[in-house]
Amino acid sequence: MTAAEEQQPAGRPVEAAPVPGPHAPQRTQTAPQRTQTPPQRTRIVLAEVSRSGSRADRTRSELAQQTRVGETLVQGLMRAQLSLALRLSLLVLIGLGGLPWLFAIAPTVGRVTVLGVNLPWLLLGVAAFPFLIVVGWAYVRLAERNEQDFVDLVQRPER
């Protein structure tokens, strides 16, 4: 340890000695006096080596240029959205369309009354609306998740 380092309190960095700047050239008496500016300093920094384009940039350009790769990515998103819509439509069809079948197959269920109102009227007239709201909420949430997965796929950095 040097004497300068020993004088610094613990935990404080040691200050570096100043680096002398470039010296001005000596002027001679015989030459006419010109105003000479010192040469400009050039700062050289090592640049990080990077690829010309990342995977995300290539994927975005594929989408923008509507190439086969971009078209395939968009078709995958559309296929996922269509699959989701068909699955939830099937749920609504079974949930609401199955009730008349239930009442036709088991007529005793159709004759049940709740608070003086027949069960079929309550299920189809009242309970159907909250059911459709829940299915709609689930569709929006899952469709947004599909879109976010697509965006994550497009913007995913290269590994």
C-alpha positions as CSV (number, residue, x, y, z in Angstrom):
1,M,0.0,0.0,0.0
2,T,1.4,3.4,-0.9
3,A,1.5,6.4,1.5
4,A,-1.4,8.1,-0.5
5,E,-3.6,5.1,-0.1
6,E,-2.9,4.9,3.6
7,Q,-4.1,8.5,4.1
8,Q,-7.5,7.9,2.5
9,P,-10.3,7.0,4.9
10,A,-11.7,3.4,4.5
11,G,-14.3,2.9,1.8
12,R,-13.3,6.0,-0.2
13,P,-11.7,5.6,-3.6
14,V,-8.2,6.8,-4.2
15,E,-8.1,9.8,-6.5
16,A,-6.0,9.4,-9.6
17,A,-3.2,11.8,-10.4
18,P,-4.2,14.3,-13.2
19,V,-3.0,13.4,-16.7
20,P,-1.0,16.1,-18.4
21,G,-2.6,17.6,-21.6
22,P,-0.8,18.1,-24.9
23,H,1.9,20.7,-24.9
24,A,1.7,23.7,-27.2
25,P,4.5,23.8,-29.8
26,Q,7.4,26.2,-29.2
27,R,7.2,29.5,-31.2
28,T,10.3,30.9,-32.8
29,Q,10.9,34.6,-33.0
30,T,11.7,34.6,-36.7
31,A,8.4,33.1,-37.9
32,P,5.4,35.4,-38.2
33,Q,3.1,34.9,-35.3
34,R,0.2,32.8,-36.2
35,T,-2.6,31.7,-34.0
36,Q,-2.1,28.0,-33.8
37,T,-4.8,25.9,-32.2
38,P,-3.8,22.7,-30.5
39,P,-4.7,19.5,-32.4
40,Q,-8.2,18.1,-31.7
41,R,-8.2,15.1,-29.4
42,T,-9.7,11.9,-30.7
43,R,-11.4,9.7,-28.3
44,I,-11.2,6.0,-29.1
45,V,-13.7,3.7,-27.4
46,L,-14.0,0.0,-28.0
47,A,-17.4,-0.6,-29.5
48,E,-19.4,-3.6,-28.6
49,V,-19.6,-6.2,-31.4
50,S,-23.2,-6.5,-32.4
51,R,-25.0,-8.2,-35.2
52,S,-26.4,-6.3,-38.1
53,G,-29.9,-7.1,-37.0
54,S,-31.4,-9.0,-34.2
55,R,-34.0,-11.7,-34.5
56,A,-36.8,-9.4,-33.3
57,D,-35.9,-6.9,-36.0
58,R,-35.9,-9.5,-38.7
59,T,-39.3,-10.8,-37.5
60,R,-40.7,-7.3,-37.5
61,S,-39.5,-6.7,-41.0
62,E,-40.9,-10.0,-42.1
63,L,-44.3,-8.9,-40.8
64,A,-44.0,-5.4,-42.3
65,Q,-43.0,-6.7,-45.7
66,Q,-45.7,-9.4,-45.6
67,T,-43.3,-12.2,-46.6
68,R,-44.1,-15.9,-46.2
69,V,-42.6,-16.0,-42.7
70,G,-44.7,-12.9,-41.6
71,E,-47.8,-14.4,-43.2
72,T,-47.2,-17.7,-41.4
73,L,-46.9,-15.8,-38.0
74,V,-50.1,-13.9,-38.6
75,Q,-51.9,-17.0,-39.7
76,G,-50.8,-18.7,-36.5
77,L,-52.3,-15.8,-34.5
78,M,-55.5,-16.0,-36.5
79,R,-55.7,-19.7,-36.0
80,A,-55.3,-19.4,-32.3
81,Q,-58.0,-16.7,-32.1
82,L,-60.4,-18.8,-34.3
83,S,-59.8,-21.8,-32.1
84,L,-60.6,-19.9,-29.0
85,A,-63.7,-18.4,-30.5
86,L,-64.9,-21.9,-31.6
87,R,-64.2,-23.5,-28.2
88,L,-66.2,-20.8,-26.4
89,S,-69.0,-20.9,-29.0
90,L,-69.2,-24.6,-28.4
91,L,-69.5,-23.9,-24.6
92,V,-72.3,-21.5,-25.2
93,L,-74.0,-23.8,-27.6
94,I,-73.9,-26.7,-25.1
95,G,-74.7,-24.5,-22.1
96,L,-77.7,-22.7,-23.6
97,G,-78.7,-25.0,-26.5
98,G,-78.6,-28.0,-24.3
99,L,-81.3,-26.7,-21.9
100,P,-84.2,-27.3,-24.3
101,W,-82.9,-30.9,-24.9
102,L,-82.7,-31.3,-21.1
103,F,-86.3,-30.2,-20.7
104,A,-87.4,-32.4,-23.6
105,I,-85.6,-35.5,-22.3
106,A,-86.6,-34.9,-18.6
107,P,-90.0,-33.2,-18.6
108,T,-90.2,-33.3,-14.8
109,V,-87.2,-30.8,-14.7
110,G,-89.1,-28.5,-17.0
111,R,-92.1,-28.5,-14.6
112,V,-90.1,-27.4,-11.5
113,T,-91.0,-24.0,-10.2
114,V,-88.8,-21.6,-8.2
115,L,-90.5,-18.7,-6.5
116,G,-93.6,-19.3,-8.6
117,V,-91.7,-19.2,-11.9
118,N,-90.9,-22.2,-14.1
119,L,-87.3,-23.3,-14.1
120,P,-86.9,-23.1,-17.9
121,W,-87.9,-19.4,-17.8
122,L,-85.5,-18.7,-15.0
123,L,-82.6,-20.4,-16.7
124,L,-83.2,-19.1,-20.2
125,G,-84.5,-15.6,-19.2
126,V,-82.3,-14.7,-16.2
127,A,-79.4,-17.0,-15.8
128,A,-78.4,-16.9,-19.5
129,F,-77.2,-13.3,-19.3
130,P,-74.6,-13.7,-16.5
131,F,-73.5,-16.8,-18.3
132,L,-73.0,-14.9,-21.5
133,I,-71.2,-12.1,-19.7
134,V,-68.8,-14.5,-18.1
135,V,-68.1,-16.2,-21.4
136,G,-67.5,-12.9,-23.1
137,W,-65.2,-11.7,-20.4
138,A,-63.2,-15.0,-20.7
139,Y,-63.0,-14.6,-24.5
140,V,-61.6,-11.1,-24.2
141,R,-59.1,-12.1,-21.6
142,L,-57.9,-15.2,-23.5
143,A,-57.8,-13.3,-26.9
144,E,-55.6,-10.6,-25.3
145,R,-53.4,-13.3,-23.9
146,N,-53.0,-14.8,-27.4
147,E,-52.1,-11.4,-28.8
148,Q,-49.6,-10.8,-26.0
149,D,-48.0,-14.1,-26.7
150,F,-47.7,-13.1,-30.4
151,V,-46.1,-9.8,-29.5
152,D,-43.7,-11.6,-27.1
153,L,-42.8,-14.0,-29.9
154,V,-42.1,-11.1,-32.3
155,Q,-40.1,-9.0,-29.8
156,R,-38.3,-11.9,-28.1
157,P,-34.6,-11.3,-28.1
158,E,-32.3,-13.8,-29.7
159,R,-30.8,-16.3,-27.3
